[in-house]
Amino acid sequence: MKKAMRYLTLLVFLTISVNSYAQWQKVFQALITLNEFTSNSNYIFCATQLKGVLRSSDNGLSWDSLNLGLSSKRVYTITAQGDNIFAGTDSGLFRSTNNGNSWSNISNSIYKKGVYHLDCNEQYIFAGTISGIYCSINFGQTWDSINNGLPRRSISGLPVGIDAITHNNNTIFIGVDDIGGKPKIYKSINYGNNWEPIIHNGLDSIIAYSLEAKDSIVLCGTYKGVYISRNNGLSWRRIPEISPNIGLFGLSIIDEQNLMISHFGSGVYVSTDGGRNWFTKNEGLNFGEYYTCALYTTGDYTFLATRPFDTYLPAIFRRTTQQLIPVIENSTIIPKDIELYQNYPNPFNSSTTIRYSINKNSEIKIKVFDIIGKEVRTITSEKKTAGIYEVKFDGGGLSSGIYIYSLFADNIIIDTKKLIIVK
């Protein structure tokens, strides 16, 4: 019995010491509103209200405020086109050609000065205002109105306001203001020369607060929840696992299978099967920090911004994307570390999935122990090449309760976590 307790103590110690790094890490905190992230090859940027633009040169570990030339520190949106950084404010659109060290106003040819949504590719920049959408093909020096086919206000005749913008190759998706029964989401397949409405089972009647597109996937956040299209906007379905809220959803698409959504009140959801199933990844977040807004993936990291709640200040968190969405075996990506991931679902009734990564060829074992440290099951025991793997664990024959599962590589214990069987 003493030997079992010593082993259990070792497991608990390893859980605390190893897993403290496999979670969201708070890297910035201040009483400001955090709106949106972007990046280029050198820096990561964050648009804020009160501190203007924040910049990080060390993958988000530290942030500096850079506002020279910004006439307004209320920055709602930000995007990067190579060395040109664009920041949309209620006082106009600003551009920096020196990584944010200084800014100049470039919104003279935009009818309404406030710019609240931006998106770009290597050639085009799109700016959403309270009176339509504009496009530039010369790094923001001049802008053209591209509102053909969009609804207009009945009295002024001006285009409606833009609520969200995203693009996928030559297809642009936008969300527009609510105007008397008109569709709320439009797409253009020719960079905005003309637009057509998206009509789908109620989606056309609700405002899109956030949009994200990549490959054939499009995500759309609304107050009724998040909708997903897997065929570039031709058909849609609402994701049932993600409940409705006030519309503050952060969206990130790694590829057609690996997707992430931050929910205002429930934290971060992850899917590794193209949006068919979802599980939460909130390790390191306290309940009040689930009030999330912006979500952004670049390089090896994913960044998360939160809003104030109770005693929690707004904050920026970061986490390695590999911890959130590991690439499954046969990938050409070699993991940097050996790591055991939390099983999902957890708690579970009959079966659950356990994922692990190894950075070199190893003899792998995953064992399950009861709460007093007695081994009850060996899930896998085999030689594996470097990669990321999943195994199924069937809890049949085991009673309800808390169990410990551990990863061994070449007979050395690497990591351990808890799983809960509920029958």
N, C-alpha and C positions, 0 to 999 in steps of 0.2 A: 504493500500500500504506500509506504514512504517513497519507494522508487517511482511509482505512478504519479504521486504528487509532485516529486521533483521534476519529472518530465513535463507535467502540465504547467508548472511554474516556468520552465524553459520555453514552452510554447507561447505562453502569455507574454513573456519578455520579448521574444522574437517578433510577436505580432505588433507590439508597441514600437519597437526600435526600427523594424524594417518598413512597416506600413505607414509610418509617419510621413514618408516621402511620396507615397502613392496616393496623393489626394490634391485637392485644390489648395493653392498657396496664395495667401493674400500679399500683394506686392505694392498696393497703393491704397490710401484711405484719406478722404477729405470731405467736407460738407459742400459738395458740388454735384451737379447733375452730369452723369457720364452718358454720352449719346451714341457714339459710333467709333469703330476702329478702322484703320487702314494701314498699309505698310508698303515699303519699297525694298530694294535690296539691302539697304543700310539701316533703316529705322522702322519702328512701329509708332503710330500716331493715334491719339484718342481725342475726339471732339467733345468739349465740355461746355456747360453753361456756368460761367463765372471765371474760370481760369483759361478760357480760350482753347488753345491746342496744347496737348501734352505730347512729349516725344520721349521714346526710350531707345537707347543704343545698345542695351545689354539684354535683349530678349525679355523686356518687361520687368526686370528686377528693380529698376529705378526710373523715375519720370521727371522731366523738366518742363516748365511752362514756357512757351515760345509765342510771344504776341506782338513783336515789333511790327508796326504797320497795320495791325488789326484794329479797326475803329470800333468793333464790338467784340466782346469776349463771350457772347452768346453764340457758340458754334454748334449748329444742329447736325451737320453732316460733313463728312470728309472723305476724299478719295485720292488715289495716287496714280499718276500716269507717268511712269518712269521717274525722272528727276523733278517733275512738276507735281506739286501737292496743291489740292484745291479744298477750300474750306467755305462752306455755306453758312451765312449768318443772317440775322434780320436786318442788317445794314448793307447787304450785298454779298457778292461772291469774291473771294480773295484767292490769290495764287502765290505760291512760294517756289522759287527756282533754286533754292539753296537749303533744301531739307528742313524748312520751317524757321530758319534763322531770321528771316524778314518776309513781309507779306505786302502785296499790292492789290488794290481793288481792280477787278476786270469785268465788272457787271454793267458797263455803260450801255451795251446793246441789249440788255435784258429789261423787259418792260417794267416788271415789278422787282424791286431791289432784293426782297427777302428770298433766299434760296435755302430750301429745307431738305432737299434730297438730291444726292449726286450718285452717278455711276459712270464707269468708263471701261473701254478696252484700249488696245494699243493705238487706235486711230480716232475713236469718237469719245466725246465727253457729253453726258446728259445731265441737265440741271432742271430740277423740279421746283416750281415756284407756286405762289398762290394764284397765279394766272397762267397755267399751262407749263409746257415742257420746252426746253431749248437745247440745241445741239451745237457743238463746236468741233471742227476738224483741224484747228490750228492752235492747239494747246490753250484755248480760252481767249485768244486775241479778239475774235469776233464770234457772235452767236446768231443762230437762225431759229426762228419759231417753227416747231414741227408739231402742229396741233390739228392737222387735217384728219377729220373723222372723229375727233373728241367732242364731247358735249360742251356747250357754252351756256353761260348764264343768260337768263331770259331778258333781263333789263339792260345790262351793259353790253352783252354780246361777247364778253371776254371768255377765253377758255377757263374751265374749272381748275381748281387747285390740284396739285399732285401730292399724293400721300405715300407713295413708295415707287422705287424704280429698281429693276434688275435686268440683266441681259444674259443671253446664251447664244454665242456665235453672232449671227446677224438678227436674232430675234430679241426684241425688247418687250418687257412686261412692265406695266405701270398700274398703280391703283389711283383712282381719282375721287374727288369729293362727292358727297351725296347730293345729287341734283334730281329732285322730283321723279323717281322711278327709273332713271337712266341706269344702264349697267355701270358697275364700279371698277371692273378690271378690263384692261385693253392690252392687245399685243400688236406689234408691228414686225413684219418679216423683212422689212427693207429699211432698217435703221430710222424709222419714224417718218418716212415720206407719207404714209397713211396708216390708219389704225383700224382695227376691228375689235368689237366687244367679245369677251369671253362669257358665254352663256352656259351655266351648268347648275341645275338643281338647287337653286337658292344662292349659289355663290355669286351670281350677278347682282344680288340685292344687298350685299353687305360690304362694308368698306374694308379694303386690304391695308392693314397698318404696316405690314412688312412683307417683302418678297425676296426670294433668293433662287437663282437658277444656275444649273451646271449640268453639262452633258444633256441627258434627256429629262432630268429631274427638275421640277419647279415646286417650291414650298411657298405657301401663302398664309400669313398669320392674320386672323380676324378676331372680332370679339366673340364669335361663335366657335373658335378653335382654329386649328391648323389644317389646311387642305394640302393635299399632295397630288401632283401629276407626274406620271412616269413616262409620258409621251409628249413632252414639250408643250403642255397646255391643252391638248386635245380633249382629254377626259380627266376628271378629278374625283377624289374621295376625301371625306374628312377623317382624320386620324382619331379613332375612338379612345385610345389610351391617354390622349392629351386633352384635358378638360378646357372648356372656354374660360376666358378671362377678359380683361379690359383691352386686350389687343397687343400687349407688350411681349412679343415673342422675338427672341434672337434666333437666327437661322444660320446653319453652316452645313455645306455639302462638300464632303471630301471626295467622293466619287459616287457612282450610281448605287452602291450598296451601303456605304457608310455615311450616315446623316446624324446631325445633332440639332436639338431645339432647346432653347432655354425658355422656361415657363415662369411667368410672374406669379410666384407663390409656391411652385413645386420644384424649382431647381432645373437641373439639366437632364434631358432625355436623350438617349442614344439608340440608334438602330444600326445593325450590321447586316440587314437583309433587305435593303432598299425601301425601308419604311413600313414593312409588314408587321414587325414586332418592335416594341420599345421597352427599355429599362432605364432606371435613373442612375446617374453617376454624381452623387452629391457628397462624397467623402471629403471632409475638410470644411464643409459649409455648415454653419449653424442655421437653425430654422429661420431666424430673421433675415439671413443672407440669401434665402431662396427667392427674395424679391429681385429677380434678375431682369436685365434689359438686353444690352448688347452682347453678342457672341461672335467670336471671330477666330479663324484658324489661319496660321501662317507658319511656314517652316515646321519645326518640331513641336510647336506649342499651340494651344487653344487658350484664348483670353475671354474672360467673363466679367461683365460689369453689373453691379447691383445698385439698387435704389435704397434710400433710407427707410428703415422700419424700426419702430420702437427705439431702442438704444443703439442700433447698428447704423454706422455712417456708411455712405456710399463707398464702394471699394472696387478695385480691379483685382481679379484673381487670375492665376495662370495654372496650367497643368499640361504635361506632355500629352500630345494627341494620341500617342501609342497607348497610354494608360486608358484613354477613353474609348478608342476604337482600334484595337489591335488588328493587324493584318493576319489573316488566317494562313495556315501552312501552305507551302508551295509558293509563297510570295518571294520576290527577289530582294525584299527588304530584310536585313539581318537585325534583329533586336539588339539594343545596346546593353541590356541587362537581362538577368534571369529574374522572372517575376511571376507570381501567382496572383490571379485576379479574383475578385469577389464573384461567387457563383450567382447565377440568375436563372429563374426567380429565386428569391429568398425572403421569407420562408417559402417552403414548397410542400406539396402533398406527396406526389409519387416520384417525380424525377426532376433533376436540375442540370444545368450546364456549368462546367468548370473550365476556365480558360487559363493557359499559362504560356509564357514565352521563355526561350532559352537562346543564348547568344553563342553557343558552341555545341558541338556534338556531345551528347551526354546520355548516361543511363538514367532514365527518368522513372520515378515512382510517385504516385499520389496515394496517400493512405488516409483513412478516416478513423478517428478515435472518439470514444465517448467522453463524457465530461470529467471522468476520473483518470483519463489517459490510457485506457485499454483500447488496443487496436481492434476495430470491428470490421473493416473492409479495406482491401487494396483495390483501388479503382483502375490503375494502370501500372505496368512494370515492363518497360521496353526501351530499347536504344532509339534515340531521336536525333535528327540533324537540327542545326540551328533554325529556328522559325517560331511561329506562334500557332498553338494548337488548342482544340476543344475536346473535352471528353464528357460523356453523359454519366451521371450518377443516379442509379435507381435505389431509392431508399426503402424499397420493399423488404419486409422482414425486420425492419428497425422500428422501435417505438418512437412516439413523439418526443421531441426534446432538442437540446442544443448539442451539437457535435463539433469536433475540430477536424479540419482537413489540412494536410501538410504536403508540400512539394519537396521531394528529395532529388538532387542531381548528383550522380556518382556517389550515392549513399551519404551525402551531406545535406542536412535539412536547410532549406533556403528560405521558406516562408510558410506561414500558417494563418488560417482564417477560420471564422465560425460559420456554420450553416445550421438552419433550424428546420426540422421536420414537423409538420403539423398535419395530424390525421383526424 
